[in-house]
Amino acid sequence: MRKWHYPLLASVLSIAFLAGCGQSPQSQSNTQSSATESTTASGEITVYTALEDDQIKTYLETFKAKYPDVKVSIVRDSTGIITAKLLAEKDNPQADVVWGTAATSLLVLEQQGMLEGYSPKGIERVSPEFKDSKEPASWVGIDAWETAIAVNTKELEKRNLPIPRSYEDLIKPEYKGLIVMPNPASSGTGLLTINGIMQLKGEQEGWAYLDKLHENMAIYTHSGSKPAKMAASGEYPIGISFGYRSITEKKKGAPVEVVFPTEGSGWDVEANALIKKSEIKPEAKLFLDWAISDEVMKAYNQNFAIVSVKQEGATLPEGYAVDPIKQLIKLDLNQAAQNRDNILGEWEKRYATKSEPK
């Protein structure tokens, strides 16, 4: 299991972001070699994912074009719910593949012995900090996503309030009842934000900060996207969400300003894995090969500024800072995974009274 050190991550990803990943020498064959690529492949696989609904349809176009006879049954939900579902099914796994779910969740599954090692075709192109260090790999990342704040400028103007630019701004008394954010027990975006605050401030100061933020909170949602949508509609002026969804709402014409906190953003890696079960379908391996291929990497890069295999000539997605790497706070994903249950248990005790009904 890899220990994630931010300076190394920043170094590796900066190279990928600025220059594109070069082609490394061909890696030696795995003990678990990639399934043979064939457009005649058929069968059915079940894929669990926390990717956004509108992303999934676009991403899958190239897989369906390449493997038209493979039926892909998608089970989509928020990260926390997908993680809980996978853990509940540990003794009778239903999923064949996990696609685009938080690396911290996959680290938890790995600790439970639920992942089958598989190094997909092209894994040598993936930046080292985006994949498991073991061979074969238990998980492989595709992109990183980060905390962002969607702010409805018209609603704040009505109240004669300034736009919050930092975590510290969010706990000012003038924003009481105006903020929504995701519940970290059900949302990966909520959890990465909480993990970011904890590792930025330390646990004691982190909980003290979250106590103050709770005083200003109107509601905790079960979706990482929903706070951005609520801010866009004006239901609540300030939504703690993530970059992609906040930018998407602005692109639709909502009076939203997308703010990346000045202290830095919490973040996680969207990653893929093969579920350990009695029958490993060859189509599941084909899917994981495709999921880090150039075709779909280009699609990931349309939505995320940081991807695991940067393509030559790719441009920074609209709405992101010039250097998104510098926006990421120093974060140890292994530590976040190990502390997950304790953090969520304490969070539920302190703040669950403001969580929306399931």
QUITA-V685231 format. One record per residue. N is the residue number from 1. RES is the residue in three letters. PHI is phi in whole degrees, -180 to 180 (999 if undefined). OMEGA is omega in whole degrees, 0 to 359 (NA if undefined). Layout:
n: (N & N)
res: (RES & RES)
phi: (PHI & PHI)
omega: (OMEGA & OMEGA)
This chain:
n: (1 & 2 & 3 & 4 & 5 & 6 & 7 & 8 & 9 & 10 & 11 & 12 & 13 & 14 & 15 & 16 & 17 & 18 & 19 & 20 & 21 & 22 & 23 & 24 & 25 & 26 & 27 & 28 & 29 & 30 & 31 & 32 & 33 & 34 & 35 & 36 & 37 & 38 & 39 & 40 & 41 & 42 & 43 & 44 & 45 & 46 & 47 & 48 & 49 & 50 & 51 & 52 & 53 & 54 & 55 & 56 & 57 & 58 & 59 & 60 & 61 & 62 & 63 & 64 & 65 & 66 & 67 & 68 & 69 & 70 & 71 & 72 & 73 & 74 & 75 & 76 & 77 & 78 & 79 & 80 & 81 & 82 & 83 & 84 & 85 & 86 & 87 & 88 & 89 & 90 & 91 & 92 & 93 & 94 & 95 & 96 & 97 & 98 & 99 & 100 & 101 & 102 & 103 & 104 & 105 & 106 & 107 & 108 & 109 & 110 & 111 & 112 & 113 & 114 & 115 & 116 & 117 & 118 & 119 & 120 & 121 & 122 & 123 & 124 & 125 & 126 & 127 & 128 & 129 & 130 & 131 & 132 & 133 & 134 & 135 & 136 & 137 & 138 & 139 & 140 & 141 & 142 & 143 & 144 & 145 & 146 & 147 & 148 & 149 & 150 & 151 & 152 & 153 & 154 & 155 & 156 & 157 & 158 & 159 & 160 & 161 & 162 & 163 & 164 & 165 & 166 & 167 & 168 & 169 & 170 & 171 & 172 & 173 & 174 & 175 & 176 & 177 & 178 & 179 & 180 & 181 & 182 & 183 & 184 & 185 & 186 & 187 & 188 & 189 & 190 & 191 & 192 & 193 & 194 & 195 & 196 & 197 & 198 & 199 & 200 & 201 & 202 & 203 & 204 & 205 & 206 & 207 & 208 & 209 & 210 & 211 & 212 & 213 & 214 & 215 & 216 & 217 & 218 & 219 & 220 & 221 & 222 & 223 & 224 & 225 & 226 & 227 & 228 & 229 & 230 & 231 & 232 & 233 & 234 & 235 & 236 & 237 & 238 & 239 & 240 & 241 & 242 & 243 & 244 & 245 & 246 & 247 & 248 & 249 & 250 & 251 & 252 & 253 & 254 & 255 & 256 & 257 & 258 & 259 & 260 & 261 & 262 & 263 & 264 & 265 & 266 & 267 & 268 & 269 & 270 & 271 & 272 & 273 & 274 & 275 & 276 & 277 & 278 & 279 & 280 & 281 & 282 & 283 & 284 & 285 & 286 & 287 & 288 & 289 & 290 & 291 & 292 & 293 & 294 & 295 & 296 & 297 & 298 & 299 & 300 & 301 & 302 & 303 & 304 & 305 & 306 & 307 & 308 & 309 & 310 & 311 & 312 & 313 & 314 & 315 & 316 & 317 & 318 & 319 & 320 & 321 & 322 & 323 & 324 & 325 & 326 & 327 & 328 & 329 & 330 & 331 & 332 & 333 & 334 & 335 & 336 & 337 & 338 & 339 & 340 & 341 & 342 & 343 & 344 & 345 & 346 & 347 & 348 & 349 & 350 & 351 & 352 & 353 & 354 & 355 & 356 & 357 & 358)
res: (MET & ARG & LYS & TRP & HIS & TYR & PRO & LEU & LEU & ALA & SER & VAL & LEU & SER & ILE & ALA & PHE & LEU & ALA & GLY & CYS & GLY & GLN & SER & PRO & GLN & SER & GLN & SER & ASN & THR & GLN & SER & SER & ALA & THR & GLU & SER & THR & THR & ALA & SER & GLY & GLU & ILE & THR & VAL & TYR & THR & ALA & LEU & GLU & ASP & ASP & GLN & ILE & LYS & THR & TYR & LEU & GLU & THR & PHE & LYS & ALA & LYS & TYR & PRO & ASP & VAL & LYS & VAL & SER & ILE & VAL & ARG & ASP & SER & THR & GLY & ILE & ILE & THR & ALA & LYS & LEU & LEU & ALA & GLU & LYS & ASP & ASN & PRO & GLN & ALA & ASP & VAL & VAL & TRP & GLY & THR & ALA & ALA & THR & SER & LEU & LEU & VAL & LEU & GLU & GLN & GLN & GLY & MET & LEU & GLU & GLY & TYR & SER & PRO & LYS & GLY & ILE & GLU & ARG & VAL & SER & PRO & GLU & PHE & LYS & ASP & SER & LYS & GLU & PRO & ALA & SER & TRP & VAL & GLY & ILE & ASP & ALA & TRP & GLU & THR & ALA & ILE & ALA & VAL & ASN & THR & LYS & GLU & LEU & GLU & LYS & ARG & ASN & LEU & PRO & ILE & PRO & ARG & SER & TYR & GLU & ASP & LEU & ILE & LYS & PRO & GLU & TYR & LYS & GLY & LEU & ILE & VAL & MET & PRO & ASN & PRO & ALA & SER & SER & GLY & THR & GLY & LEU & LEU & THR & ILE & ASN & GLY & ILE & MET & GLN & LEU & LYS & GLY & GLU & GLN & GLU & GLY & TRP & ALA & TYR & LEU & ASP & LYS & LEU & HIS & GLU & ASN & MET & ALA & ILE & TYR & THR & HIS & SER & GLY & SER & LYS & PRO & ALA & LYS & MET & ALA & ALA & SER & GLY & GLU & TYR & PRO & ILE & GLY & ILE & SER & PHE & GLY & TYR & ARG & SER & ILE & THR & GLU & LYS & LYS & LYS & GLY & ALA & PRO & VAL & GLU & VAL & VAL & PHE & PRO & THR & GLU & GLY & SER & GLY & TRP & ASP & VAL & GLU & ALA & ASN & ALA & LEU & ILE & LYS & LYS & SER & GLU & ILE & LYS & PRO & GLU & ALA & LYS & LEU & PHE & LEU & ASP & TRP & ALA & ILE & SER & ASP & GLU & VAL & MET & LYS & ALA & TYR & ASN & GLN & ASN & PHE & ALA & ILE & VAL & SER & VAL & LYS & GLN & GLU & GLY & ALA & THR & LEU & PRO & GLU & GLY & TYR & ALA & VAL & ASP & PRO & ILE & LYS & GLN & LEU & ILE & LYS & LEU & ASP & LEU & ASN & GLN & ALA & ALA & GLN & ASN & ARG & ASP & ASN & ILE & LEU & GLY & GLU & TRP & GLU & LYS & ARG & TYR & ALA & THR & LYS & SER & GLU & PRO & LYS)
phi: (999 & -83 & -91 & -89 & -111 & -58 & -58 & -67 & -58 & -62 & -63 & -66 & -73 & -62 & -62 & -65 & -69 & -83 & -119 & 88 & -78 & -75 & -83 & -82 & -57 & -60 & -75 & -69 & -63 & -74 & -68 & -110 & -72 & -62 & -63 & -65 & -72 & -161 & -71 & -91 & -58 & -143 & 124 & -138 & -129 & -108 & -117 & -93 & -150 & -114 & -63 & -70 & -54 & -71 & -74 & -55 & -60 & -67 & -61 & -73 & -57 & -73 & -67 & -65 & -67 & -82 & -129 & -64 & -97 & -95 & -86 & -109 & -94 & -94 & -114 & -117 & -161 & -64 & -55 & -62 & -72 & -61 & -62 & -63 & -65 & -62 & -65 & -66 & -95 & -51 & -84 & -147 & -62 & -102 & -78 & -96 & -139 & -109 & -130 & 62 & -123 & -51 & -59 & -62 & -69 & -66 & -64 & -65 & -63 & -63 & -61 & -89 & 70 & -100 & -109 & -98 & -62 & -158 & -99 & -67 & -57 & 91 & -63 & -66 & -84 & -79 & -54 & -53 & -78 & -105 & -150 & -62 & -81 & -78 & -129 & -73 & -76 & -82 & -153 & -139 & -85 & -120 & -163 & -120 & -129 & -142 & -63 & -141 & -115 & -92 & -120 & -81 & -68 & -65 & -68 & -72 & -61 & -58 & -95 & 56 & -114 & -76 & -75 & -69 & -114 & -146 & -61 & -65 & -60 & -65 & -99 & -70 & -61 & -68 & -100 & -59 & 78 & -107 & -114 & -128 & -152 & -79 & -70 & -68 & -73 & -115 & -121 & -64 & -66 & -62 & -69 & -66 & -68 & -65 & -60 & -61 & -64 & -64 & -80 & -75 & -105 & 90 & -64 & -62 & -69 & -64 & -66 & -62 & -65 & -65 & -61 & -70 & -63 & -60 & -62 & -92 & -79 & -85 & -161 & -105 & -92 & -97 & -124 & -71 & -79 & -58 & -58 & -66 & -67 & -67 & -66 & -61 & -80 & 89 & -61 & -136 & -71 & -129 & -123 & -81 & -141 & -140 & -55 & -55 & -69 & -64 & -66 & -61 & -63 & -65 & -62 & -73 & 106 & -68 & -77 & -113 & -106 & -94 & -114 & -100 & -53 & -63 & -76 & 118 & -104 & -66 & -157 & -152 & -110 & -80 & -139 & -121 & -160 & -100 & -80 & -75 & -155 & -64 & -119 & -94 & -77 & -61 & -66 & -66 & -70 & -58 & -63 & -69 & -61 & -61 & -68 & -121 & -78 & -59 & -58 & -82 & -60 & -61 & -70 & -56 & -70 & -70 & -110 & -124 & -74 & -121 & -123 & -78 & -129 & -74 & -90 & -58 & 83 & -69 & -105 & -67 & -56 & -57 & 100 & -93 & -66 & -59 & -122 & -67 & -60 & -68 & -76 & -77 & -76 & -67 & -146 & -104 & -68 & -61 & -62 & -61 & -67 & -66 & -92 & -53 & -64 & -64 & -63 & -67 & -63 & -68 & -60 & -61 & -63 & -84 & -128 & -64 & -63 & -101 & -80 & -67 & -61 & -80)
omega: (185 & 172 & 187 & 176 & 186 & 181 & 178 & 177 & 181 & 180 & 182 & 184 & 176 & 177 & 180 & 183 & 186 & 189 & 184 & 181 & 175 & 179 & 178 & 178 & 181 & 179 & 178 & 184 & 176 & 168 & 174 & 185 & 180 & 175 & 181 & 179 & 178 & 177 & 179 & 179 & 179 & 182 & 182 & 175 & 176 & 185 & 175 & 183 & 172 & 175 & 180 & 182 & 183 & 176 & 186 & 183 & 180 & 182 & 186 & 183 & 183 & 176 & 181 & 178 & 183 & 183 & 186 & 183 & 176 & 178 & 180 & 177 & 184 & 170 & 187 & 173 & 177 & 186 & 182 & 181 & 177 & 179 & 179 & 180 & 179 & 179 & 179 & 182 & 186 & 184 & 178 & 187 & 179 & 181 & 170 & 186 & 166 & 185 & 174 & 176 & 188 & 177 & 178 & 176 & 180 & 175 & 176 & 179 & 178 & 178 & 179 & 180 & 187 & 183 & 176 & 180 & 176 & 177 & 184 & 178 & 180 & 184 & 180 & 179 & 183 & 178 & 186 & 183 & 178 & 183 & 175 & 182 & 182 & 176 & 0 & 184 & 175 & 180 & 180 & 182 & 178 & 180 & 176 & 175 & 194 & 177 & 171 & 180 & 175 & 184 & 177 & 187 & 180 & 181 & 177 & 177 & 178 & 182 & 181 & 181 & 177 & 177 & 177 & 183 & 187 & 174 & 181 & 176 & 185 & 181 & 176 & 187 & 182 & 180 & 182 & 178 & 184 & 188 & 171 & 176 & 182 & 173 & 184 & 178 & 181 & 186 & 175 & 178 & 176 & 182 & 180 & 176 & 178 & 178 & 179 & 180 & 181 & 182 & 176 & 188 & 190 & 190 & 183 & 180 & 179 & 178 & 177 & 177 & 182 & 174 & 180 & 178 & 179 & 179 & 180 & 187 & 175 & 183 & 172 & 182 & 178 & 179 & 177 & 179 & 191 & 179 & 178 & 179 & 179 & 177 & 180 & 181 & 181 & 179 & 169 & 188 & 188 & 179 & 174 & 187 & 177 & 190 & 185 & 185 & 179 & 179 & 179 & 179 & 177 & 179 & 179 & 178 & 179 & 180 & 187 & 167 & 180 & 184 & 170 & 187 & 184 & 180 & 184 & 182 & 165 & 184 & 174 & 180 & 171 & 190 & 185 & 177 & 176 & 181 & 178 & 178 & 186 & 178 & 175 & 184 & 177 & 179 & 178 & 178 & 175 & 180 & 181 & 173 & 180 & 189 & 173 & 180 & 181 & 184 & 183 & 176 & 177 & 179 & 176 & 185 & 174 & 184 & 186 & 181 & 183 & 178 & 187 & 175 & 183 & 182 & 177 & 175 & 180 & 179 & 179 & 178 & 181 & 175 & 180 & 176 & 182 & 179 & 184 & 179 & 182 & 179 & 183 & 178 & 175 & 188 & 176 & 183 & 176 & 179 & 179 & 179 & 181 & 182 & 189 & 184 & 180 & 180 & 182 & 179 & 179 & 179 & 181 & 180 & 186 & 197 & 189 & 181 & 179 & 180 & 179 & 179 & 179 & NA)
